Amino acid sequence: MADSILLGWRRVDLRAMVRAEAADARCPISVVNEANMGAFAEYRALVDRTGSVPRVFAYLRMMSTGIGGGLVVDGSVQTGGHGMAGEFGHIPVSFDGPPCKCGDHGCLVTYLGLRALLTAAGMDPADHGPDLESGRAEFDRRLRAADPAAVRALETGARALATALTAVSRVADPERVVLGGHLAAWSDWLVPNILRHLAGRRAVTPTDEPILSTDLLGEDATLQGALRYGCETVLDDPTSVPLLNG
């Protein structure tokens, strides 16, 4: 959902629609964003494994469809007033940048999205199918072989990500930022470049940069988050789930 658009849908109350279709259900129904569930799971995993409890936690995940993520504040996923909080891929990092399918220009995804990286590396995304998986694998191969075009493409993406993280830090001030999906796979190239670009912004708050790390759960984050979210919803109010007969 991070970079998908439901054409013709405007201000649709999806939760109400789902609940109307499941009117006979006698249990709680939640409509959640998969990237938010990934953020929730990664936050819980960080707390469980390290004992660290960041008050504000940001999770960015790059997949073939785009860049999404989520914000967790005091243990709760923040969805925002319109359910769009955590859509990091559409933070504008250059107002004169490439056009984005969202209608804006210079969004992070136009520099760091998989389609943008392939193009910048001299590859044609159209040659790699709708999921771009073969393109991702070829870009990864070129990157690890130190292909100059692939390295430059990711360096440009890292600079865009550093700009986006600066905006996130000024608004939400996360203590921890976790990179997931392809961002985690390419963190050895991304993180040093991000830190180098952030270094020039330390004059006002030299010690307040977020800690950057990679995900703990990988591809399982969304499923684990949804399962844990559902369990905690029930445990918060056990009476909301009817007892089974017999």
SEFI-837615 format. One record per residue (C-alpha): residue number from 0; residue in one letter; chain; z, x, y. Coordinates in Angstrom, 2 decimals, padded with zeros to 5 digits. Layout:
% SEFI-837615
node num NUM&residuo A&cadena A&pz Z&px X&py Y .
...
***
This chain:
% SEFI-837615
node num 0&residuo M&cadena A&pz 000.00&px 000.00&py 000.00 .
node num 1&residuo A&cadena A&pz 000.46&px 002.98&py 002.31 .
node num 2&residuo D&cadena A&pz -003.14&px 003.00&py 003.47 .
node num 3&residuo S&cadena A&pz -004.45&px -000.34&py 002.21 .
node num 4&residuo I&cadena A&pz -005.41&px -003.26&py 004.43 .
node num 5&residuo L&cadena A&pz -005.41&px -006.92&py 003.40 .
node num 6&residuo L&cadena A&pz -008.36&px -008.10&py 005.43 .
node num 7&residuo G&cadena A&pz -007.72&px -011.33&py 007.31 .
node num 8&residuo W&cadena A&pz -003.95&px -011.25&py 006.72 .
node num 9&residuo R&cadena A&pz -001.95&px -011.39&py 009.92 .
node num 10&residuo R&cadena A&pz 001.79&px -012.13&py 010.10 .
node num 11&residuo V&cadena A&pz 001.84&px -013.54&py 006.58 .
node num 12&residuo D&cadena A&pz 005.33&px -014.15&py 005.19 .
node num 13&residuo L&cadena A&pz 004.66&px -012.75&py 001.75 .
node num 14&residuo R&cadena A&pz 008.28&px -013.12&py 000.68 .
node num 15&residuo A&cadena A&pz 008.18&px -016.83&py 001.42 .
node num 16&residuo M&cadena A&pz 004.91&px -017.19&py -000.50 .
node num 17&residuo V&cadena A&pz 006.31&px -015.45&py -003.57 .
node num 18&residuo R&cadena A&pz 009.48&px -017.48&py -003.49 .
node num 19&residuo A&cadena A&pz 007.49&px -020.69&py -003.17 .
node num 20&residuo E&cadena A&pz 005.43&px -019.77&py -006.25 .
node num 21&residuo A&cadena A&pz 008.65&px -018.98&py -008.16 .
node num 22&residuo A&cadena A&pz 010.61&px -021.97&py -006.92 .
node num 23&residuo D&cadena A&pz 012.06&px -022.60&py -010.39 .
node num 24&residuo A&cadena A&pz 013.43&px -019.07&py -010.71 .
node num 25&residuo R&cadena A&pz 017.20&px -019.01&py -010.78 .
node num 26&residuo C&cadena A&pz 017.66&px -015.39&py -009.83 .
node num 27&residuo P&cadena A&pz 017.25&px -013.32&py -006.65 .
node num 28&residuo I&cadena A&pz 013.66&px -012.45&py -005.69 .
node num 29&residuo S&cadena A&pz 012.88&px -009.40&py -003.57 .
node num 30&residuo V&cadena A&pz 009.49&px -008.38&py -002.18 .
node num 31&residuo V&cadena A&pz 009.51&px -004.65&py -001.60 .
node num 32&residuo N&cadena A&pz 007.11&px -001.87&py -000.64 .
node num 33&residuo E&cadena A&pz 006.54&px 000.67&py -003.41 .
node num 34&residuo A&cadena A&pz 006.93&px 003.65&py -001.07 .
node num 35&residuo N&cadena A&pz 010.24&px 002.23&py 000.19 .
node num 36&residuo M&cadena A&pz 011.41&px 002.01&py -003.41 .
node num 37&residuo G&cadena A&pz 010.38&px 005.62&py -003.88 .
node num 38&residuo A&cadena A&pz 012.44&px 006.56&py -000.83 .
node num 39&residuo F&cadena A&pz 015.42&px 004.60&py -002.15 .
node num 40&residuo A&cadena A&pz 015.22&px 006.33&py -005.55 .
node num 41&residuo E&cadena A&pz 014.83&px 009.81&py -004.07 .
node num 42&residuo Y&cadena A&pz 017.78&px 009.22&py -001.75 .
node num 43&residuo R&cadena A&pz 019.96&px 008.12&py -004.67 .
node num 44&residuo A&cadena A&pz 018.79&px 011.05&py -006.79 .
node num 45&residuo L&cadena A&pz 019.65&px 013.50&py -004.00 .
node num 46&residuo V&cadena A&pz 023.14&px 012.02&py -003.66 .
node num 47&residuo D&cadena A&pz 023.72&px 011.96&py -007.42 .
node num 48&residuo R&cadena A&pz 022.51&px 015.50&py -008.08 .
node num 49&residuo T&cadena A&pz 023.74&px 017.40&py -005.03 .
node num 50&residuo G&cadena A&pz 026.60&px 015.34&py -003.60 .
node num 51&residuo S&cadena A&pz 024.86&px 015.51&py -000.22 .
node num 52&residuo V&cadena A&pz 024.92&px 012.16&py 001.60 .
node num 53&residuo P&cadena A&pz 022.52&px 012.30&py 004.55 .
node num 54&residuo R&cadena A&pz 023.12&px 009.50&py 007.02 .
node num 55&residuo V&cadena A&pz 019.39&px 009.37&py 007.82 .
node num 56&residuo F&cadena A&pz 016.89&px 010.28&py 005.12 .
node num 57&residuo A&cadena A&pz 013.09&px 010.28&py 005.32 .
node num 58&residuo Y&cadena A&pz 010.66&px 010.34&py 002.40 .
node num 59&residuo L&cadena A&pz 006.93&px 011.00&py 002.77 .
node num 60&residuo R&cadena A&pz 004.58&px 010.61&py -000.15 .
node num 61&residuo M&cadena A&pz 000.89&px 011.43&py -000.25 .
node num 62&residuo M&cadena A&pz -001.30&px 009.80&py -002.88 .
node num 63&residuo S&cadena A&pz -005.05&px 009.22&py -003.11 .
node num 64&residuo T&cadena A&pz -004.73&px 006.00&py -001.08 .
node num 65&residuo G&cadena A&pz -002.95&px 007.54&py 001.89 .
node num 66&residuo I&cadena A&pz 000.45&px 008.66&py 003.14 .
node num 67&residuo G&cadena A&pz 003.43&px 006.33&py 003.03 .
node num 68&residuo G&cadena A&pz 007.16&px 006.67&py 002.68 .
node num 69&residuo G&cadena A&pz 010.41&px 005.21&py 003.78 .
node num 70&residuo L&cadena A&pz 013.54&px 005.62&py 005.86 .
node num 71&residuo V&cadena A&pz 017.01&px 005.27&py 004.41 .
node num 72&residuo V&cadena A&pz 019.91&px 004.89&py 006.86 .
node num 73&residuo D&cadena A&pz 023.50&px 004.78&py 005.62 .
node num 74&residuo G&cadena A&pz 022.20&px 004.14&py 002.11 .
node num 75&residuo S&cadena A&pz 019.96&px 001.20&py 003.01 .
node num 76&residuo V&cadena A&pz 016.17&px 001.14&py 003.19 .
node num 77&residuo Q&cadena A&pz 014.98&px 000.31&py 006.71 .
node num 78&residuo T&cadena A&pz 011.88&px -001.87&py 006.77 .
node num 79&residuo G&cadena A&pz 011.70&px -002.51&py 010.51 .
node num 80&residuo G&cadena A&pz 010.96&px -005.68&py 012.41 .
node num 81&residuo H&cadena A&pz 007.57&px -006.23&py 010.73 .
node num 82&residuo G&cadena A&pz 008.08&px -004.42&py 007.44 .
node num 83&residuo M&cadena A&pz 006.15&px -001.37&py 008.66 .
node num 84&residuo A&cadena A&pz 008.92&px 001.22&py 009.03 .
node num 85&residuo G&cadena A&pz 008.11&px 004.39&py 007.12 .
node num 86&residuo E&cadena A&pz 004.31&px 004.14&py 007.44 .
node num 87&residuo F&cadena A&pz 004.15&px 007.82&py 008.36 .
node num 88&residuo G&cadena A&pz 000.44&px 008.08&py 007.62 .
node num 89&residuo H&cadena A&pz -000.35&px 006.06&py 010.72 .
node num 90&residuo I&cadena A&pz 001.72&px 008.02&py 013.20 .
node num 91&residuo P&cadena A&pz -000.85&px 009.18&py 015.80 .
node num 92&residuo V&cadena A&pz -000.80&px 012.95&py 016.11 .
node num 93&residuo S&cadena A&pz -003.83&px 013.16&py 018.41 .
node num 94&residuo F&cadena A&pz -004.99&px 010.27&py 020.57 .
node num 95&residuo D&cadena A&pz -008.49&px 011.77&py 020.68 .
node num 96&residuo G&cadena A&pz -008.60&px 012.43&py 016.96 .
node num 97&residuo P&cadena A&pz -010.81&px 010.99&py 014.22 .
node num 98&residuo P&cadena A&pz -011.04&px 007.22&py 013.87 .
node num 99&residuo C&cadena A&pz -008.73&px 005.65&py 011.30 .
node num 100&residuo K&cadena A&pz -009.30&px 002.51&py 009.25 .
node num 101&residuo C&cadena A&pz -006.20&px 001.02&py 010.89 .
node num 102&residuo G&cadena A&pz -008.17&px 000.84&py 014.16 .
node num 103&residuo D&cadena A&pz -006.41&px 003.74&py 015.89 .
node num 104&residuo H&cadena A&pz -007.46&px 007.35&py 016.30 .
node num 105&residuo G&cadena A&pz -005.86&px 010.61&py 015.19 .
node num 106&residuo C&cadena A&pz -003.42&px 009.17&py 012.66 .
node num 107&residuo L&cadena A&pz -001.71&px 011.68&py 010.39 .
node num 108&residuo V&cadena A&pz -003.77&px 010.47&py 007.44 .
node num 109&residuo T&cadena A&pz -007.00&px 011.43&py 009.23 .
node num 110&residuo Y&cadena A&pz -005.89&px 015.07&py 009.00 .
node num 111&residuo L&cadena A&pz -003.68&px 015.20&py 005.91 .
node num 112&residuo G&cadena A&pz -004.93&px 012.33&py 003.77 .
node num 113&residuo L&cadena A&pz -006.73&px 013.39&py 000.60 .
node num 114&residuo R&cadena A&pz -010.09&px 012.15&py 001.87 .
node num 115&residuo A&cadena A&pz -009.64&px 014.13&py 005.10 .
node num 116&residuo L&cadena A&pz -008.65&px 017.30&py 003.23 .
node num 117&residuo L&cadena A&pz -011.65&px 017.12&py 000.93 .
node num 118&residuo T&cadena A&pz -013.99&px 016.66&py 003.88 .
node num 119&residuo A&cadena A&pz -012.42&px 019.53&py 005.83 .
node num 120&residuo A&cadena A&pz -012.75&px 021.76&py 002.78 .
node num 121&residuo G&cadena A&pz -016.49&px 021.07&py 002.60 .
node num 122&residuo M&cadena A&pz -016.29&px 018.57&py -000.26 .
node num 123&residuo D&cadena A&pz -017.85&px 015.11&py -000.28 .
node num 124&residuo P&cadena A&pz -015.23&px 012.46&py -001.22 .
node num 125&residuo A&cadena A&pz -018.05&px 010.18&py -002.40 .
node num 126&residuo D&cadena A&pz -018.65&px 012.57&py -005.31 .
node num 127&residuo H&cadena A&pz -015.18&px 011.98&py -006.74 .
node num 128&residuo G&cadena A&pz -014.82&px 008.26&py -007.37 .
node num 129&residuo P&cadena A&pz -012.61&px 005.72&py -005.62 .
node num 130&residuo D&cadena A&pz -009.32&px 007.30&py -006.71 .
node num 131&residuo L&cadena A&pz -010.48&px 010.83&py -005.69 .
node num 132&residuo E&cadena A&pz -008.59&px 012.30&py -008.64 .
node num 133&residuo S&cadena A&pz -011.30&px 014.78&py -009.58 .
node num 134&residuo G&cadena A&pz -011.52&px 015.75&py -005.91 .
node num 135&residuo R&cadena A&pz -007.78&px 016.33&py -005.76 .
node num 136&residuo A&cadena A&pz -007.95&px 018.54&py -008.84 .
node num 137&residuo E&cadena A&pz -010.86&px 020.55&py -007.41 .
node num 138&residuo F&cadena A&pz -009.14&px 020.92&py -004.02 .
node num 139&residuo D&cadena A&pz -006.00&px 022.08&py -005.81 .
node num 140&residuo R&cadena A&pz -008.03&px 024.64&py -007.78 .
node num 141&residuo R&cadena A&pz -009.69&px 025.95&py -004.61 .
node num 142&residuo L&cadena A&pz -006.39&px 026.09&py -002.76 .
node num 143&residuo R&cadena A&pz -004.71&px 028.13&py -005.50 .
node num 144&residuo A&cadena A&pz -007.75&px 030.41&py -005.58 .
node num 145&residuo A&cadena A&pz -007.23&px 031.03&py -001.84 .
node num 146&residuo D&cadena A&pz -010.53&px 029.42&py -000.88 .
node num 147&residuo P&cadena A&pz -010.64&px 029.85&py 002.93 .
node num 148&residuo A&cadena A&pz -011.92&px 026.33&py 003.66 .
node num 149&residuo A&cadena A&pz -009.25&px 024.68&py 001.51 .
node num 150&residuo V&cadena A&pz -006.50&px 026.84&py 003.02 .
node num 151&residuo R&cadena A&pz -007.67&px 026.04&py 006.56 .
node num 152&residuo A&cadena A&pz -007.83&px 022.33&py 005.75 .
node num 153&residuo L&cadena A&pz -004.23&px 022.30&py 004.57 .
node num 154&residuo E&cadena A&pz -003.10&px 024.42&py 007.52 .
node num 155&residuo T&cadena A&pz -004.60&px 021.81&py 009.87 .
node num 156&residuo G&cadena A&pz -002.90&px 019.07&py 007.87 .
node num 157&residuo A&cadena A&pz 000.41&px 020.93&py 008.06 .
node num 158&residuo R&cadena A&pz 000.16&px 021.14&py 011.83 .
node num 159&residuo A&cadena A&pz -000.48&px 017.40&py 012.00 .
node num 160&residuo L&cadena A&pz 002.48&px 016.77&py 009.70 .
node num 161&residuo A&cadena A&pz 004.71&px 018.96&py 011.88 .
node num 162&residuo T&cadena A&pz 003.69&px 016.85&py 014.90 .
node num 163&residuo A&cadena A&pz 004.46&px 013.64&py 013.03 .
node num 164&residuo L&cadena A&pz 007.83&px 014.98&py 011.85 .
node num 165&residuo T&cadena A&pz 008.68&px 015.92&py 015.41 .
node num 166&residuo A&cadena A&pz 008.11&px 012.30&py 016.44 .
node num 167&residuo V&cadena A&pz 010.18&px 011.04&py 013.50 .
node num 168&residuo S&cadena A&pz 012.97&px 013.48&py 014.33 .
node num 169&residuo R&cadena A&pz 013.11&px 012.43&py 017.96 .
node num 170&residuo V&cadena A&pz 013.33&px 008.74&py 017.03 .
node num 171&residuo A&cadena A&pz 015.32&px 008.64&py 013.78 .
node num 172&residuo D&cadena A&pz 016.85&px 012.17&py 013.60 .
node num 173&residuo P&cadena A&pz 016.81&px 012.51&py 009.78 .
node num 174&residuo E&cadena A&pz 019.01&px 015.19&py 008.27 .
node num 175&residuo R&cadena A&pz 016.76&px 015.46&py 005.23 .
node num 176&residuo V&cadena A&pz 013.00&px 015.02&py 004.82 .
node num 177&residuo V&cadena A&pz 011.68&px 014.90&py 001.26 .
node num 178&residuo L&cadena A&pz 008.01&px 015.46&py 000.47 .
node num 179&residuo G&cadena A&pz 006.56&px 013.64&py -002.52 .
node num 180&residuo G&cadena A&pz 003.29&px 013.17&py -004.36 .
node num 181&residuo H&cadena A&pz 000.56&px 015.65&py -003.39 .
node num 182&residuo L&cadena A&pz 002.73&px 016.87&py -000.50 .
node num 183&residuo A&cadena A&pz 005.25&px 018.18&py -003.03 .
node num 184&residuo A&cadena A&pz 002.52&px 019.79&py -005.13 .
node num 185&residuo W&cadena A&pz 001.26&px 021.68&py -002.07 .
node num 186&residuo S&cadena A&pz 004.64&px 022.34&py -000.46 .
node num 187&residuo D&cadena A&pz 004.30&px 026.14&py -000.86 .
node num 188&residuo W&cadena A&pz 001.50&px 025.99&py 001.72 .
node num 189&residuo L&cadena A&pz 002.75&px 023.08&py 003.80 .
node num 190&residuo V&cadena A&pz 006.41&px 023.94&py 004.39 .
node num 191&residuo P&cadena A&pz 005.94&px 027.45&py 005.89 .
node num 192&residuo N&cadena A&pz 003.25&px 026.12&py 008.23 .
node num 193&residuo I&cadena A&pz 005.38&px 023.12&py 009.21 .
node num 194&residuo L&cadena A&pz 008.36&px 025.36&py 009.98 .
node num 195&residuo R&cadena A&pz 006.18&px 027.71&py 012.02 .
node num 196&residuo H&cadena A&pz 004.93&px 024.85&py 014.17 .
node num 197&residuo L&cadena A&pz 008.42&px 023.39&py 014.56 .
node num 198&residuo A&cadena A&pz 009.79&px 026.77&py 015.62 .
node num 199&residuo G&cadena A&pz 008.31&px 026.41&py 019.09 .
node num 200&residuo R&cadena A&pz 010.26&px 023.20&py 019.70 .
node num 201&residuo R&cadena A&pz 013.75&px 024.60&py 019.23 .
node num 202&residuo A&cadena A&pz 014.62&px 025.18&py 022.88 .
node num 203&residuo V&cadena A&pz 016.56&px 021.91&py 023.30 .
node num 204&residuo T&cadena A&pz 017.98&px 021.39&py 019.80 .
node num 205&residuo P&cadena A&pz 017.79&px 024.74&py 017.98 .
node num 206&residuo T&cadena A&pz 019.94&px 023.69&py 015.00 .
node num 207&residuo D&cadena A&pz 018.97&px 020.05&py 014.58 .
node num 208&residuo E&cadena A&pz 015.81&px 020.33&py 012.49 .
node num 209&residuo P&cadena A&pz 015.81&px 018.33&py 009.27 .
node num 210&residuo I&cadena A&pz 016.09&px 020.09&py 005.93 .
node num 211&residuo L&cadena A&pz 012.73&px 019.96&py 004.14 .
node num 212&residuo S&cadena A&pz 012.64&px 019.66&py 000.36 .
node num 213&residuo T&cadena A&pz 010.45&px 018.27&py -002.41 .
node num 214&residuo D&cadena A&pz 011.00&px 015.18&py -004.51 .
node num 215&residuo L&cadena A&pz 013.26&px 015.11&py -007.56 .
node num 216&residuo L&cadena A&pz 011.71&px 012.23&py -009.48 .
node num 217&residuo G&cadena A&pz 007.96&px 012.69&py -009.07 .
node num 218&residuo E&cadena A&pz 005.77&px 009.81&py -010.18 .
node num 219&residuo D&cadena A&pz 008.77&px 007.92&py -011.57 .
node num 220&residuo A&cadena A&pz 010.35&px 007.43&py -008.14 .
node num 221&residuo T&cadena A&pz 008.89&px 003.99&py -007.41 .
node num 222&residuo L&cadena A&pz 009.80&px 002.50&py -010.79 .
node num 223&residuo Q&cadena A&pz 013.28&px 004.00&py -010.77 .
node num 224&residuo G&cadena A&pz 013.83&px 002.77&py -007.23 .
node num 225&residuo A&cadena A&pz 012.74&px -000.77&py -008.06 .
node num 226&residuo L&cadena A&pz 014.97&px -000.88&py -011.15 .
node num 227&residuo R&cadena A&pz 017.97&px 000.48&py -009.29 .
node num 228&residuo Y&cadena A&pz 017.37&px -001.80&py -006.31 .
node num 229&residuo G&cadena A&pz 017.23&px -004.82&py -008.62 .
node num 230&residuo C&cadena A&pz 020.39&px -003.80&py -010.45 .
node num 231&residuo E&cadena A&pz 022.30&px -003.23&py -007.23 .
node num 232&residuo T&cadena A&pz 021.11&px -006.58&py -005.85 .
node num 233&residuo V&cadena A&pz 022.57&px -008.32&py -008.89 .
node num 234&residuo L&cadena A&pz 025.78&px -006.29&py -008.87 .
node num 235&residuo D&cadena A&pz 026.31&px -007.07&py -005.20 .
node num 236&residuo D&cadena A&pz 026.39&px -010.77&py -006.11 .
node num 237&residuo P&cadena A&pz 026.68&px -011.33&py -009.88 .
node num 238&residuo T&cadena A&pz 026.97&px -015.10&py -009.39 .
node num 239&residuo S&cadena A&pz 023.35&px -015.17&py -008.18 .
node num 240&residuo V&cadena A&pz 022.13&px -014.71&py -011.76 .
node num 241&residuo P&cadena A&pz 022.81&px -017.60&py -014.16 .
node num 242&residuo L&cadena A&pz 024.42&px -016.97&py -017.52 .
node num 243&residuo L&cadena A&pz 022.09&px -017.22&py -020.50 .
node num 244&residuo N&cadena A&pz 022.83&px -020.08&py -022.84 .
node num 245&residuo G&cadena A&pz 024.13&px -019.04&py -026.23 .
***
